[in-house]
Amino acid sequence: MSALVVAHHSDGEVTPATRELISAGQLTGPVTVALIARTLATLADQVDVPGVAEIVTVEVAQDAFEPDVYLDVVAALVQERRPAATLVPFSVDGIGYGPGVAARLSLGFAADVHGLALEGSQFLATRSFYGGRIHAELEFPDTAAPVLLLRSGVWAPAEGQGNAGRSTFSAPPRLSRVRHLEFVAPEVASDIDLTEASFLLAIGRAVRDADGVAQFEHLAEQIGATLAASRPLVDLGLISRARQVGQSGKIVKPKVYLAFGISGAVQHLVGIRGAETVIAVNVDPEAPIFEVADYGAVADVFDVADQLARVW
Ligand SMILES: Cc1cc2nc3c(=O)[nH]c(=O)nc-3n(C[C@H](O)[C@H](O)[C@H](O)COP(=O)(O)OP(=O)(O)OC[C@H]3O[C@@H](n4cnc5c(N)ncnc54)[C@H](O)[C@@H]3O)c2cc1C
């Protein structure tokens, strides 16, 4: 039994997360990819990469993602195909239907999975708890085919030209209770490119408010660093999304990464794997950021900022 990968696409492009799932699913051999869309031809070519045995196309009435449509189609497909596991990106869309498929069919389920292994023919999934402090390996003894939402950025995307078989699947027609009306792209300042910066001063929730951000903005300018941030500051509207580092932000590769008041959640750490030297400042000596830091100081970020501003 192979794994079933549910492709994710947007604006006529299959996202890299889909090809990461194809790589992850190889544990039980070449995977089957389900492609759900209104216009299928060019999308199917994009997932025809090595490691895909079959592409199942499902024509639906909607161009854009709608959760109930995916829920019905994927549940019907899983019932017919009985895959070893159903792999879905851990994305806003994936969260919108993956748990529903598992609940409807009484299958095992895990989200934010960042490791996969096989025991016999059954999938084991690794995910983290307590802000990344504990990694747990989950097994699904009472259900043969779990639905697993996989974190992006963990597996290398499958590349190259494949030779997959093609088939079609008829979906039960259904209008979603949640309708897609319009996609509004988040405003991203185009003058900042964190991915090219060699010296980043990244601030976390510890800086608290607009005054804190302004202080560190000033410090970054003084020491010649580019200001970056963890996601909470972006979500609070204190800093532009273009400056967010991590799984749903930018993957950076600076020579030096200063992490000020950032705990080191897995979703943040995914973004700084390519950093040459990580220097962390945090009041909590147990903060996970210290596990990946080359140098660390257990100290208050405001004290360190004052000292740096004075001596630089
Ligand atoms: C699907 C998904 C995607 C995500 N994507 C991202 C992403 O791209 N990027 C990202 O960053 N997060 C992302 N997150 C959120 C992530 O899980 C964490 O919640 C987030 O990284 C925490 O940010 P933080 O470290 O700034 O805040 P916290 O976890 O609250 O940590 C604040 C830290 O500051 C320390 N501190 C407090 N006061 C001081 C002080 N005065 N001096 C020194 N240290 C102090 C504390 O000890 C603590 O360690 C994502 C989450 C999900 C579910």
Ligand as a Chemical Component Dictionary entry (heavy atoms), coordinates in Angstrom:
data_LIG
# 
_chem_comp.id                   LIG 
_chem_comp.type                 NON-POLYMER 
_chem_comp.pdbx_formal_charge   0 
_chem_comp.three_letter_code    LIG 
# 
loop_
_chem_comp_atom.comp_id 
_chem_comp_atom.atom_id 
_chem_comp_atom.alt_atom_id 
_chem_comp_atom.type_symbol 
_chem_comp_atom.charge 
_chem_comp_atom.model_Cartn_x 
_chem_comp_atom.model_Cartn_y 
_chem_comp_atom.model_Cartn_z 
_chem_comp_atom.pdbx_ordinal 
LIG C1  C1  C 0 1.601  26.817 11.431 1  
LIG C2  C2  C 0 2.487  27.699 12.271 2  
LIG C3  C3  C 0 3.448  28.464 11.630 3  
LIG C4  C4  C 0 4.267  29.297 12.393 4  
LIG N1  N1  N 0 5.219  30.020 11.757 5  
LIG C5  C5  C 0 6.083  30.760 12.472 6  
LIG C6  C6  C 0 7.138  31.484 11.828 7  
LIG O1  O1  O 0 7.273  31.498 10.610 8  
LIG N2  N2  N 0 7.976  32.195 12.621 9  
LIG C7  C7  C 0 7.874  32.245 13.987 10 
LIG O2  O2  O 0 8.685  32.914 14.638 11 
LIG N3  N3  N 0 6.874  31.581 14.607 12 
LIG C8  C8  C 0 5.971  30.866 13.888 13 
LIG N4  N4  N 0 4.959  30.219 14.517 14 
LIG C9  C9  C 0 4.747  30.501 15.964 15 
LIG C10 C10 C 0 5.670  29.701 16.862 16 
LIG O3  O3  O 0 5.056  28.465 17.193 17 
LIG C11 C11 C 0 5.925  30.462 18.190 18 
LIG O4  O4  O 0 4.698  30.768 18.798 19 
LIG C12 C12 C 0 6.718  31.740 18.001 20 
LIG O5  O5  O 0 7.895  31.506 17.246 21 
LIG C13 C13 C 0 7.103  32.295 19.367 22 
LIG O6  O6  O 0 7.709  33.552 19.195 23 
LIG P1  P1  P 0 8.657  34.146 20.330 24 
LIG O7  O7  O 0 9.807  33.222 20.539 25 
LIG O8  O8  O 0 8.946  35.545 19.960 26 
LIG O9  O9  O 0 7.690  34.203 21.584 27 
LIG P2  P2  P 0 7.652  33.322 22.881 28 
LIG O10 O10 O 0 7.606  31.880 22.575 29 
LIG O11 O11 O 0 6.588  33.901 23.746 30 
LIG O12 O12 O 0 9.070  33.579 23.563 31 
LIG C14 C14 C 0 9.465  34.777 24.125 32 
LIG C15 C15 C 0 10.812 34.509 24.782 33 
LIG O13 O13 O 0 11.316 35.708 25.315 34 
LIG C16 C16 C 0 11.917 35.442 26.557 35 
LIG N5  N5  N 0 11.888 36.694 27.301 36 
LIG C17 C17 C 0 10.799 37.329 27.828 37 
LIG N6  N6  N 0 11.164 38.518 28.357 38 
LIG C18 C18 C 0 12.496 38.628 28.148 39 
LIG C19 C19 C 0 13.446 39.646 28.425 40 
LIG N7  N7  N 0 13.091 40.791 29.013 41 
LIG N8  N8  N 0 14.724 39.431 28.071 42 
LIG C20 C20 C 0 15.117 38.279 27.460 43 
LIG N9  N9  N 0 14.256 37.292 27.153 44 
LIG C21 C21 C 0 12.957 37.468 27.490 45 
LIG C22 C22 C 0 11.099 34.331 27.168 46 
LIG O14 O14 O 0 11.878 33.609 28.105 47 
LIG C23 C23 C 0 10.755 33.508 25.940 48 
LIG O15 O15 O 0 11.710 32.491 25.709 49 
LIG C24 C24 C 0 4.133  29.381 13.805 50 
LIG C25 C25 C 0 3.164  28.595 14.426 51 
LIG C26 C26 C 0 2.351  27.776 13.679 52 
LIG C27 C27 C 0 1.327  26.930 14.393 53 
# 
loop_
_chem_comp_bond.comp_id 
_chem_comp_bond.atom_id_1 
_chem_comp_bond.atom_id_2 
_chem_comp_bond.value_order 
_chem_comp_bond.pdbx_ordinal 
LIG C1  C2  SING 1  
LIG C2  C3  SING 2  
LIG C2  C26 DOUB 3  
LIG C3  C4  DOUB 4  
LIG C4  N1  SING 5  
LIG C4  C24 SING 6  
LIG N1  C5  DOUB 7  
LIG C5  C6  SING 8  
LIG C5  C8  SING 9  
LIG C6  O1  DOUB 10 
LIG C6  N2  SING 11 
LIG N2  C7  SING 12 
LIG C7  O2  DOUB 13 
LIG C7  N3  SING 14 
LIG N3  C8  DOUB 15 
LIG C8  N4  SING 16 
LIG N4  C9  SING 17 
LIG N4  C24 SING 18 
LIG C9  C10 SING 19 
LIG C10 O3  SING 20 
LIG C10 C11 SING 21 
LIG C11 O4  SING 22 
LIG C11 C12 SING 23 
LIG C12 O5  SING 24 
LIG C12 C13 SING 25 
LIG C13 O6  SING 26 
LIG O6  P1  SING 27 
LIG P1  O7  DOUB 28 
LIG P1  O8  SING 29 
LIG P1  O9  SING 30 
LIG O9  P2  SING 31 
LIG P2  O10 DOUB 32 
LIG P2  O11 SING 33 
LIG P2  O12 SING 34 
LIG O12 C14 SING 35 
LIG C14 C15 SING 36 
LIG C15 O13 SING 37 
LIG C15 C23 SING 38 
LIG O13 C16 SING 39 
LIG C16 N5  SING 40 
LIG C16 C22 SING 41 
LIG N5  C17 SING 42 
LIG N5  C21 SING 43 
LIG C17 N6  DOUB 44 
LIG N6  C18 SING 45 
LIG C18 C19 SING 46 
LIG C18 C21 DOUB 47 
LIG C19 N7  SING 48 
LIG C19 N8  DOUB 49 
LIG N8  C20 SING 50 
LIG C20 N9  DOUB 51 
LIG N9  C21 SING 52 
LIG C22 O14 SING 53 
LIG C22 C23 SING 54 
LIG C23 O15 SING 55 
LIG C24 C25 DOUB 56 
LIG C25 C26 SING 57 
LIG C26 C27 SING 58 
# 
